[in-house]
Amino acid sequence: MLLGIDLGGTKIEGIIIESKSSPKEIKRLRINTEEKKGYKHIITNIKKLVDDLEEKVNYKFNKIGIGTPGTLDPESNLLKNSNSQSLNNQPIKNDLEKILNKKVSIENDANCFALAETKFGAVHDYMPNAKVVFGIIMGTGVGGGIIIENKTLFGNQGIGGEWGHTIIKDDGEMCYCGKKGCIESIISGRALQKYYNLISGKKLSFEEIYKNKDIDPFAKKTFNRLIKYFGKGLSNVVNIIDPDIIVIGGGLSNINELYTLGYYELKNHVFNPTFKTPILRPKLGDSAGVYGAALL
């Protein structure tokens, strides 16, 4: 059996699956992250979740995998680049190994998502022999993971696949990372809500903005912003790694127009006269990350 943990800003999910070749769910639990209570509280919550899972199956694991927002710095071994900022500059791997008394493998949550969809999900079903896969998470933030021949691309600095922090608008909003005009600061769910509030003077969730796009001119403008910068931003990735297939996860993956209008916008910016790379919806839904964590 394999045990994986998906650490998010809102929830921590844990799963035990049958084996690396079988994603059959043995047990799954989910608890609130309670991020506002601080880093040490998050570590304690992860331990509680692991203990509960082990108790449910009456088995003690020697090693587990964890998907996190952000990534471990290969030199300092501290977490960096997390939009859950209480985790940044923390020795999360070392602290978890001490408190859990287990070996812990940690990867960025987008890498875990991409790995799971490649091994068990939409990519496996549609193109099982895909060599290069780009997985996108679009929700509160914007992340990405690259899979090459069934392995995650970590990169020299641990930032492989981070398309959410490529800059596409010099006069854009300030991002939490300290730079202006990042894709995350333009087309994440949080950024789109902020943009709508700025131009309309009203506060709506992105779900409400999307629902009103045909009757509210400000909602329409916000939606068009998403489509435009989705295409432009993703074209930069395609021009560099030219993936066999792309899969989108996260809350915004449910937006039908990303696969039609967004696809055509992307096609217009790709450095090729034709564009045939398929973009897939996720098969594993918001649990893809926890399956990928187990595979670590």
N, C-alpha and C positions, 0 to 999 in steps of 0.2 A: 504494500500500500504506500501511497504518497500523500503527504500533508502539505497544503499550500495556504498561505495567508495573503489576502489582498488588503493592503492598508490604504484607505482613502480619507479624505478630509471629513466626510460625514459618517461613513460606516467602515467597520473592519469585518471582512468576511473570511471564514475559514472553511476548507473543504478537505475531505479525505477521499481520494479516488483509488480505484482498484489497482492500477499499475500504469507504467509509462506507455503501454500499448493499448490500455483500455481506460477510457474516461468515465467508466461507470461510477456513479456517486455512491459512496458508502455512507457518508454523513456530511451535513453542511450546517453551519451556524453563522449567525450574523449579529453583531452588537454595534452600538453607537461608538464612534471614535472619541467624542467629547474633547475635541482638540483644544477648546478654550481653557481646559483645565491644565494644559501644559504637557511638555514632553514626557516627564516621568509617569504621568497618569496614562498616557498613550501606551508606554512600554508595559505598564501593569495590566492594562486592558488586553494587550496582545497575549500576555502570559495567561490571563484568565481564560481567554478563548482557546488557546492551545490545550490548557489543562482540561477544559470541558470536553473538547473533541477527543482527547486521549481517553478520558473517562468513559465516554459514550461507546468507544470500540474496545476498551480494555486492552490498550496497547501503548507502549512508550516508544516514540520515534527517536532515532539517533540524529536525524537531520531533517530540516524543513526548508521550504522555499518561501520567500516573501517578495511580493511586488509592492513598490513604494512610489509615491510621487517624488520626483527627483531621482538622483543617482548617487552612488558612492564615488567620492573622488579617489582615483587609484593611488594617489600619493599620501594623502592625509587619512584616508579611510573614513572620512566624515561625510555625512549626507549633504548634498548641495542641490541647488536649482529646484527646490520643491516649492510649489505654490501653497502648501501647508507649511507656513514659514516657521512654526515652532520646531520643525524637524531639522531645519538647516543648521549646519555646523555641529551636528550631534553624532557621536560614535554609535549609531544605532545597531550596527552589526555586532560590535563587541559587547554592547550592553545586553542585547538579546541573547547572545551566546552564553553570557554569564547567568542571566536570570532563568533561562530555559534549560541550561546545561545540555545544549545540542549544537551541532554544526548548523549554521544558518547561511543560505545562499540568497543574495539580494540582487534584484534587477529592477529597473524602472518599470512602472506599471504598464506603459505602452508596449515595451518589449514583451512583457508577459501576455498581454492581449494578442499581439501579433503572433507569438509562438503558439498560443492555444488555438487560434483560428487556422493556423497553418497545419498543425498536427491533427486537430480534432474537428475543426469547424468548417466555415464556408469555403476557405481555400482548399482544404482537403477534399471537399465534395466536388468543387468546380474544376480545380486544376491540381490534382494530387502530386504532379511532378514539377510544380513550380519551383524554380531555383532561387528567385529573388522576389520577396514579398514586402510590400510596404503597408504597415498597419497604422491606422490613424485613430486617435481618441479625440473626439470633439464633444465637449460638455462644458463644465465649469471652466476648464482650461483646454489647451490644445497640445496634444503630444503625438509622438510617432515612434515607431519601432521598425527596424529593418531586420528581416530574416534572410540569411543566405545559406542555402542548402541545409535547412532545418536548424540553423544555429543563429542566436541573436548576435547582432553586430554591436558590441559594447563601445568600441572606439578607443583611440589613444587617451582621451580625456574623459571617457564615460558619457559622451554626449551624442553618440551615434543616433541618427533619426530624429533629432530635436528640431523638426521643421517649425514648431510653434514659436521659435525664437529666431527665425530668419526675419530680416527686416524688409518690409515691402512698402512702407509709407514713412518718408522722412519726417513729415510733420504730424505723425500719428500720436496717439495717446501714450502716456508713460506706462510702461509695463512694470510689474512687481520686480522684474529682474534688473531694473535700473536703466533700461534702454527704451528708446521711443520707436513706435511703429512696428513692433513685433506682431506676427500673425495672431498670437494669443490675445494681444491687446485690441484686436480688431474684430475677430470672428468667433471668439469663445462666447458661450452663453452669457457669461457675466459681462463681457465687453459689449455685446449687442444690447443688453438691457441698459447699460450705462449710456450708450449712444442714443438709444430711443428716449431716455429720460432727458438727455441734453437737448435734443431737437424738439421734443414735444412738451416738456415740462411735466410729464406724467410718469409714474413708476408702474411698470407692468413686468410680469415674468416673461421670459422668452416664449413660453407656451402661449401666453395671451397675445403677445406681439404677432407671432406666426398665425394664430387663429384670425386676427383682425387685419391681415395684410391686404385683403381685397376691399376693405371698407375704410381703413384708416391710412391716409397718405404718409404719415410718419412711420407707421408699421411697414408699409410698402417700401419706403426708402431704406429702412433698417434691413429688411429681407434682401433687397437688391444689393446692399453692401455685403451681406454674407456671401451671396452667389459670386459677385465680382472678385472678392479677395480670396475666396476658396479656390477659384480657378487659377488666379494669378499665382497665389502662394504655392499650390500643389504642382503647378507647371515647373517650378524651380527644382522640386524634388525629382520629377520625371526626367527632366533634362540632364540631371546628374547621375541618377542610379538606374533609370530606365527599367522599372520593375516589371516582372511578368504579370503581376496582379496587385490590386490595391483593395484593402478591406477597411471599412469605416466602422468604428464603435463609439460608444458614449451616447449621451442623450440626444445629440443633434443628428445621429445616424438615422433617426426615424423620419427625417425630413425628406420626402420623396423627391423634391426638386434638386437635391444634391446630385442625384443619379441621372438627371435629365438636363436641366438648365446649368447646373454646376459642371456637369461632364462636358457640355458644349463650350462653356467658358474656359475650362481647362484645355480642351482640344485647340482652341484659338491661340493659346499661348505656347503650346509645345513645339519644340524645334524639330518638326517633321511634317511633311505634307499630309500624312495620314496619322490617325491615332486610334488604336484598337485595344489598348490596355483595359481589361474589364475592371470596374469598380463594384465591389460586392457589399451587401448588407451583412452584418455579423450573424452567425448562426447561434453563438453561445450567449448572446445578449450581454447584460451587465455582469455576468459571471465569468466571462472569458478570462479576465485578469487572474482570477483565483485558480482556474485550471492551469494557466501558464505558470503561476507561482509554484504549483505542485510539481510541474515538469522540471523546474530548476533543480 
